[in-house]
Structure formats: structure tokens, C-alpha cells
Amino acid sequence: MIYRLLLAAGAGLLGAAAFPKVGIWPLAFLSVAGLSIAVSGQRARSGALLGLVYGVGLFGPMLHWTATYVGSAPWLLLVFSQTWFLALLGAALPVVQRRRFGAVLTAALWVAQEALRGRVPFGGFPWGRWAFSQAQSPLKWFAALGGAPLVTFAVALIGALLAAAVLGDRGTVGNASLARRGGQLVTAVLVVLVGGSLAYPLRPPEQPGRSVTVAAVQGNVPDRGLEFNARRRQVLDNHVGQTLKLAADVKAGRLPQPALVLWPENASDIDPTTNADAAAVIQRAVDAVGVPILVGALIDGPGPTSVTNAGIVWMPSDSAAPGPGQRYVKRHPVPYGEYIPLRSVARAVNDKVDLVSRDMVAGSGNGLLTQTPFPVGDVICFEIAYDSLVTSSVRAGAQLLVVQTNNATFGHSAETYQQLAMSQLRAVEHARTVVQVATSGKSAIIEADGQLVAQSGPLFTADVLVRTVPLSASTTLATRTGAAAEWTMVALGLLGLLIGGWLNRRQARSTRSADPSGGRTSGRRIRGTRGTKRNGDQPPARAGRQERGSGDRGREQVGSRTGGPTSDPGDHPHL
């Protein structure tokens, strides 16, 4: 068992390295294969333990950024909460692996695990889905057909096929076994090739006249970590200052005139709807550049203990409706990051929970902004990880997607790069340009094929990205069908698990009927024949049966016909 535990832990570590910053995407295949090999032939309890160990290896390094400024307790709790989903998977995989189409069912169960983990508890935490490790992989094109779940399915299918090729099939030997293993390896390669071949038919075509210039302003923060919020005015002034520089460069002809300027989440943590001074400096920046700015701001209320995280369309003074206009309110605040469930319990674990002094209130709607010069779909920070939030904006008519984010609280960790990979995958999934704009990095402009066409420099530096990008009103199959592909794969995995469990139980009953002793009584018979004369070359148990009287044989025959045991029930194994 120790070797299986080591294999499970190592496979988890390989999986973590498939995600940014390391970002070696083929390691995802080896990680899935490693877990499949580790749990092969195990009972549910052993499989769950192996899955738990695997989950620690996977999520421990991947989510270490949560400990950047708040200590190890929140990180360990988050890792612990996620590993139990892998324990369930580890218990389920052995049931389907050896069945017909076992690799397909394995991949479907991986999708089911991610579907559950992305929804519970408190709305789920979909970070670390295999799809988000494939932003640079040919498999990313599956996202345009079935979203992130289909990419995860492809990753897990390849890993399961590799594991099957290593384990072999107990029913085949010799050349047949080699041929079967070779076929599994060839199929795994074909999945990658098919993914790459989808680039040609799925790559969005050029649409003349359907382009627009946008600017993303990364103003930077005065302090890294949690304390930057104490200097809220400085953060606002940084973004105003960078926008004024942008306006000067446009006026001098050094940069093209943007149609829309984008500020990140928390660009103004002073409520500009109630603070006249904050509103005045924002209006100054808007009037200088002469176009609307999407301002990331915190808005007080409702009530003294609540706050709202919003993107506000701020219009120029010469427009029909100057000042703050349409707003998007973050629909999925982060539990224990933006609001504290069970605050008294959480405080007993880590007193830093009270740094979140006001609970963030969730918004509603589809995320579509129409007061902008063209329809924009807005999501804020971690919302990019949730399929339904992004899909709803595109279905409502968004022609460009914006991710407003603040990653200053995670320092120089991998978090911002992992988030950027999600934005890249969303671009392919919905055939949309995606602009990720951050307070301190990483800001980027991503075209609909997932490629970065502009990105900010080192973290914790100010920057402005200006780019002419295509707009799109077309929709991919993934956009049109939403979660249909995911639920189909979940149903396939659960159905395979139920049928596999039923077949395993039936096979166990059949084995016990054929050998009522379960192999234990026959072992005593073998020992009982030592020193006695055997009939020719017959096995000891067989000779022992011939030495018994006809009455014993009759009872054996009756037991065989009825399926009932003839020996002591205590001799039978418990399943």
C-alpha cells in the first residue's frame, strides 16, 4: 500500500505542475494516469484514502497562494475541503476502470467530480479544473464545443487510456495484449490531434468593420498584501494618473483613441456614488480621455455592515447622461474572502477573518452592460472560473468580455497566472475577445483564439494596454448549449458507476456460488491431505473430495444447484 500512496501523492504533484506558473500541460495526462493506476483494483475505502492523498498533492501546491499574507490556516482548510472530492473520485474509479469503455467512464467521473466541487459548499470552488491547465494546449478547442467540462473530459480520457495501457487487460495475453495496449496509446494521441484539428473550423473568422479600440489601465497599488486597502485614495489616484497619461498620449497622436477605457476591480475603494471628491477625480479622468470608463468600485451598503463590488459605466460630461450610469454587481462573492459564512466559527480558526469587516452582497442579472459603446459582458475576479456566469453574458449579447480583478492580495504568487489561463480558455469557449484588467497585474488582452496579443509587464508596476480588437456577435456550440454537455457527461459517469457496481456485486455472488468456501475451506482440505495418498496427479482438494462418501458428494451437488453454501457460513468472505 505504501507504494500506492507514494504514487498517488506524486501524481497529485505532477497535476499541480500542469497549471501556471509551471504550466506544463501534458503533465495533466500523467497525473490522471497516476491516480488511475494507484487506485486500480482497490476497494472503496482504500481508493478514497488514495484519492485523499492525491488531492493533497494536487491542491497543496496549486492553492498555496491563499497563504501569501494570511498564514497557513486558511490555505490548509481550503486544501482539506477540496481533497474530499478527490477521495470520492478515488473510491469510485475502481468500479468502472476494468469495465468496457472504462476510460470513457473514468473521464466522465472526473467531470462529475468537478461539477460537484464547483457548486458546493457555498456555491463551490471550481479552481483547479483540468480545463484550466490547457490554455496553451490543442485540447483548448474542445471548449468551443462543450465548454470547460469537455476539455476536462478530454484530459481525463487521455490519462485513463495511458493508465489502461500500463495496467493491461487481465483477459488478454501475448500479441493480443500488446495490440490492445498499442490501440489505447494511439487513441490517446488521436484525442490530442483531434483537438488541434478543431482550430481550423472553430477559429473565428475575420469580420471587416467589426473592430474597436480598447484601453486597459493598470494603476498599481502602493503596498502589496492586505494593507493596500488602507491607502484607498492612493490606489484611486494611481488609476486617474495613468488615465490622464493615456489621454495625453492620445492627444499627441502616440496612441489611438480608445472607444472604451477599463479600470480593474477595487480601482476606487472609496464609494464614488456618495463621496464627492472621489467622483470628481473620476469625472476628470473620464473627461480627459473623452470616452466612458468602466470603473471597478466598492459601494457602501445596503446597510452599515454590507458592501457591493461593482463595475460602473462612468460617462463623459458632454454625454446625454454624464457621471455614473449602468452598473454590474458581482454575482458570486468569494466565501471567506469577501463575506464570512459562520463568522464566529471562522474567527476561532483565524482572527484575520475580521479583516473582512463588511460582508459583500451578491448581485443578480446576466452581466451585460449596454451603456458602453458596444455590448460588454463583465465578470469580476474569481467569477471567471464559473461557467454559467460567463455564458449568461454572452448569451445576453455581449460582444466583448471584461474581467475586472484585483490580485494584489496574492503577491507574486501563481494566482494571477492561473486566473489568466481561465480567461484564455473563456475566449476560445465563447469566440470572444477577453480583456483582463488588474490593479497590479497580470493585465492582458486575449483574442478569440486564446492568444495573448498584449499583456502588462512585471507584477506591481503601472501599465496601460491599448489595442484594436475584433468584436463578435456569433455564438459557439458551447455558448448555445450551456451546461448540457456537462450534465450529459455527469449522467454517463453516474450511470456507469451504478452499472459497474451492480456487475461487480453480481460477479462476486457468482464466484461465491461456484466456490462456496471462498477459497478458505479448500485451503483446509489441502492441509488435511498432507501425508495421505493422493489419486495420481490430481490436486489435493480434488483427491480429498474423492475420499469422502457419496453422501458428501450428494450434499455438494445439492449446494451447487441451489447456490447455497454447504460449509459453515463463517467460512465465507464479507463483501
N, C-alpha and C positions, 0 to 999 in steps of 0.2 A: 504493500500500500504506500510505503514511503516514496517509491519511485513515481507512482501516480500523482501523489501530492506535489512532488517537485516538478513534474511535467505540467500539471495544472497551473502552478504558480509561474513557471517560465512562460507558458503560453499566454497568460494574462499580461506579463511584462512585454512580450512581443506585440500584443494588441495595443498597448499604450503607446508604443513607438510608432504605430501606424498613423497616429494623429499628430498634428503640429504641436510643438515646434519640430520634432524629429521628422514626422511626416513621410515615413517610408511605407507607402500604401500597400505594397504586396504583403507586408507583414500581417495584415489583417487576415489573409487567407491562411497563413501558417498558424495564427492564433486560434482560429476556429478549428482547424485540423487538430491542433494540440489538445484542445478540450475534448473533442470527439474521441480521440484515442485514449485520453485519460479515463473517461467515463465508460468506455466500451465494456459491455458485459457486467457492469456493476448493478447492484440493487439500488433502489431509490435512495436509501439513507446514505450509502457511500457516494452515489452520484451527487447528492445535494452537498455533501461535505467538499467534494472536489470542485463543484461549481462555486461554492463559497470562497475557497482558496483562490480559484481563478479570478473571481470578482475583485478580490483584494489586490491581486497583481495587476489587474486592468485599471481599476478606478483609483487606486492609491496614487500612482504617479500622474495619471491624467488630470485628476482634480486637485492636485497639490496647491494650485494657485489660490484655492479658497483659504489657505492658511497664511497667505502672504503677510497680512497685517493684523489678523485677529487670533493668531495662535493655532495650535493643532487640534483643539477640541472640535470646532465646527467641521474641520476637514475630516476628521476620523468619523464623526457622526454621519456626515454625508456619504462617505465611502461605505460605512456599515449599512446605511439604508439602501444603497444601491446593490450591494452584493447579494442580498437575499433574493433578488430577481434572478440572478445567475444561479443561485442554489436551486431554485425551482426548475430552471432550464437543465441543470446538471442531473436532476432527478428524472426529468422527462426524456432526455436524449437516448438513453439505453433502450427505451421501449420501442423506438422507431428505427434506430440505426441499422439493425440487421434485417429489417423488413424490405420487401420490394419497394423500390423508389425511396429508400431510406434517406438518401442525400437530399431529395426534394423535401421530404417531411422535416428533416433537420433544419433546412433553411427556413421553412415555414414557421417552425417553433422559435427560431431566432427573431423573426418578425413579430410573433405573438409576444415574446418577452419584451421587446422594445415598445410595442403598443401598450402593454400594461404599465411599464415603467414610465412612459411618457404621459400617463394620466393619473396615477395615484402615487403617493398621497398628495393632497393639496394641489391638485392639477398636474402632478407629475414633474419629472425632471429628465427631459429627453437628451441631455448631453451625453456624448459618447456613443451615439448610434453609428453603426458601421458605415452608413451612407456618408457621414460627415468626415470620414477618413479618406474618401475617394474623390475629392475635389480636383485632383490632378490626374486621376485615373481614367482610362477609357470607359470604365463602368459608369461614370457620371451621366452618360447619355441615357441610361435606363430611367433616370429621374424624370425625363420629359414624357415617358410613357406611364410610369406608375408611381412617381414621386420618390421620396427618400426610402419608403419601405421596399420598393422594388430593387433599389440599389443594395440595400441591406440583404435582400434575398439572394441577389447575385453573388455578393461577397461570401455569404454563408454557404451557398451551393458549391462554390469553388472549394472552400475549406473542407466541406463534408466529402466531396469527391476525392480530395487529396488524402483524407483520413481513410476512406474506404479502400483506396489503392494500397495504402500501407498495411492495413489490417487484413486485407484479403477476404475471401469468402470461404466459409467452412464447407460449403457444398461443392466446391470446385478445386481441382488439383492439377498439377502439371501444366501443360500448354494451355488448357482452358483457363486456369487461374491467371497465367501471365497475360493472356488475351483480354481477360476481364479487367485486370488492373490497368493494362495499357489503354483500354477504352475509357476508363474513368479519368485517366490523366489527359487524354485527348479531349474529352468533353470539358474538363476544367479549362483547358486552353481555349477551346471554342467559345466559352462564355465570355472570356476577355475579348476575343476577336469580334464577336457579335456586338459587344458594347462599343468597341471602337468604330465598327462599320456603321453604327447608327448616326455618327456625326454628320455624314453627308445628307441623308434625308431629313434630319431633325434640326440641323443648323439653321437659324432664322435667316431668311433671305434679306438682301438689302432692299430698303423701301425708300426710294428717292423722295425728298421733301419731308420725310418723317424723322427729322433730327432736331436737336435742341442743345443749347449750351448751358451747362450747369456748373456751379461752383460749390465746393465743399470746404468749409472753413474749420480748421483745427486750431483753436486758440491756445491750447495747452493750459496747464494748471500750475499754480505757484508752488505747490507742495505735493509730493507723492503720498499715497496712502489715504487714510481716513480723514486726516486733518485738513485737507484742502477745502472741505466744506466750510471751515471756519473763516475762510477768506473768500466768501462768495462774490463780493464786489470785484475782487481782482480777476476771478475767472470770467465774469461778465465783461470787464474792461478788456481782457485779452482778446475776446471774440469780436468786440467792437473795433479794437485796434487793427486786427487782421482784416476785417471787412473794409475799413477805411483805406488800408493799403491796397486792397483789391480794387476799390473804386478809383484810386489814383492811377493804378496801372491800366485800368480800362480807359480812363480819360486820356492817358498818354499814348494809347494805342499799343501798349506792350502786351495786353491780354484782350481777348474778345469779350464783348458784352454778354454776360450770362442772362438767361431768362428767369432763373431762379437761383437763390443762394440758400445753402443748407447749413444750419448750425447743429451741433450734437446735443444729445441728452445732457441736462444739467448745465447748459451754457449760461442760463440765468437761474440760480437757485434763490434769487430774490424774486418774489412774485411780481411780475411786471403789470399784472392787472390791477394791483392795489398800491404799488409803490410808484409814485410819480417820477422819481428820479431814474429808476431802472427803465421805465417806459420811455423816458426822454432820450436816454443814450441809445436805446434800441432803435427808436424812430430816427435818430440822427444817422445811424448806420444804414438803415433802410433807404432813407432819402439820398444818401451819398451814392449808393450803388444803383438806385433808381428802379429796383425790382423787388418783388416780395422776398422776404426771408422766412424760412421755416425755423422757428426758434424753439429749441428744447428748453423747457422751463418747469419749475415746480410751482404749483398753485396752491395756496393755502386753502384748507377745508376739503370737504364740508365739515364744519365743527372744529374745535380747537385741537383735537387730538388726531386729525387726519390731514392728508396731503394728497395732491393729484400730480401725476407725472404726465406732462402733455407736450405735444408739438403744436405750436401756434403759428398760423399763417399771418405774418405781420405785413401790412400793405403800406406802400408809399403815401406821403401826404397828398400828392396830386391825384390819387385814385378816387374812385367813387365812394369807397368805404375805407378811409385811412385807419391805421393803427391795427390793434389785434382783431383778428377775424376768426375764421373757422379753426377749430382745434381738434386734434386727435388725442384721446386719453388712453394711456397704456391699459390694455385689457387684461394682462396677466402679470401682476406684480409678483416679485420673487419672494416666496415664503422665507422667513428668517434673514432676508436681505433688505426687503422693502416693507414688509409687515411681519409681525411676530405672532404666529399662532401659539396658543398656550404660553403666554409670556411669562407667567410665574414659574412654570416648569423650566422654560428655556433659561431664565435668569439663574436658576440653581446650577445649571451646567456651565454657563459662561456669562459673566456680568457685562460683557461687551454688547449684549443684545440691546441694552438701553441706549446705545449709540443711535439706534433706530427709535427715536423718541416719539415719532408720529407714524401711525400705520397708513400705508398708501392704499387708496381706494381704487378699485378696478373700474375701467371704463367699459363701454359697450360699442356696438356698431361693427362696421366692416373695415375700418381703417382707411377708407378712401377720402382724399382731400380734393375738392373741386374748385376751390377759390384760387388755387395755383394756376399758372398759365396753361397747364396741361394736367390731366388726372394723375395724381400721385398716390401710391399706396404706402402708408407709413407703419413701421413697427419700431418698437423701442427696445434696444439691448437684447436680453435673452429671448424676447419674443420671436426672434428669427429661427429659433430651434423648434417652434411649434408649427406643424404643417398647416393646421386649419386657419391660423391667424394670417399667414401669408397668402394662402389660397383665397380666402374671403376677399382680400383687397383686389386681387387680380380678377376674380370673377365679377366684382362690382364695377370693373372698368379701368383699373389702374394701368397706365402705360409706362410707368417707371416706378421702381421700388426704392424706398429710402430706409436705411437702418440707422436711427439715431442712437448712439451709445456712449457710455462713459466707462472706460476701463482703467481709470487712474487708480482705483482701489485695489487693482491686482498687480501693480508694479510692472516689472519686466518679465512677467511670467508668460506661460503659453496661452493664457485665456484669450487674449485678443486675437491671436493667430488661429485658434480653434474656432472662434466666432467668425472670423473672416472666411474660413473654409465653408462654413454653413452658408454664408452669403453667396459664395461662388456656386454652391450647389443649387441654391434657390434661383439664381439667374438662369441656369440650364433648365431647371424644372418648369419654369413659367415663361421661358423665352423673353426675359425682360432684362434691361439694364438695371443693375443694382448699385446704389451709391451708399457706402458705409461711411458715416462721418462720426468721428470720435473726438473727445476732448483732448486726449493726449496721444492718440494712435491706437490701433492702426486704422487710418482712413484710406479708402480706396474707391475707385470707380471700376466696376466689373461689367463687361459686356455680356450679351445673352449666351455666349458660348462658354462662360465661366472664366474667361481670361481677364487678368488684371491689366487694364490699359493705363491706369495711373494709380499711384499709391504714395502715401506720405513717407517721410524719411524716418530716422530713428525715433523710438518712443520718447515721449516727454519733450517734444520740440513743437514749435508752431509751424503750420504749413497751410497752404491754400492750393487746392486742386481745381483746375478749370479744364473742362473737356466738352467737346461736342459729341453727343451720344445719340444713338437711334432710339426712337420711341416705337412701341408696338401695340397694336390692338388685337393681334391674333392670339389664340389660346392653344396650349398644348393638350394632348390627351390627359395628362396628369391633372391639369387645371380643370378640365371639364368633368372628369370623373371623381375628383376629390379623393376621399378615403376608400373608394370602392375596391381598389387593388389591395390595400392593406387588409381590409376585412375579409376579402377572399382568401388571402394567404393565412390569416389567423384561423379562419374556419377550416382550411385544409390541414393546418398543423394540429388543431384540436381534434379533428376527425381522425387523423392518422394516429394520434395518441390514444384515443378511445379504442379504435380497432386493434391497434398494436397491443394494448393492454389485454383486451379480450382474447386475442390469439395466443398471447403468452400464457394466460391462465389455462386456456384450453389445451395447449401443448403440455403444460405441467400436469394437468389431470390425466392426459393420455399416457404420459410417461409413468405416472404412478400406477395406472391401471395395468400397464404392461409389466411393471416390476413392483408389486405391492410392497416389497420391503424397502423400496427406495435405495437399494444397493447395500443396506446395512445388514439385513438378515443373511443375504447371500455371503457377506463377509464372514459371519459366524460359521456358516456352513463350511466355508473354505478352511477356517481354522479347525473346525471339528473333524475334518477328514485327514488331518495330518497323522501320519503313521498308519493309515488304513490302506488297504489295497484298492486301487482305482481300476476301472474297467478300461483298459487300453490307454489311449491318449486323450480321453475325454476330460474336460475341465472338472476341477474338484466339485463345484456346486452341482454339476450335472450327474457326476457319479453318486453324490450324496442323495440326489432325488431317486436314483435307481435303487438304492439300498432301502428306501422306505417302502412300506407296504402299499397295497393297492388302495387302501382306504385313504392314505395321504394323497395319492395321485388323484383320487376322485374329488377330494376337497379342493385340491389345486385347480382342477378343471372347473368346478363349480364357481370358485372365486374368480377365475378368468372370464367365465361367461357373464357373470353378473357385474363385474367391475369392482367387486368388494374385496377388501383385503382378508387374508386368512390368517395372518400373523397378528401379534399384539399391536393395537393401534399406536402404542408408544414408539414403535419402530419407524413410523413414517415421519418424513421431514415436514416442517411447518413452512408454508409459503408466505 
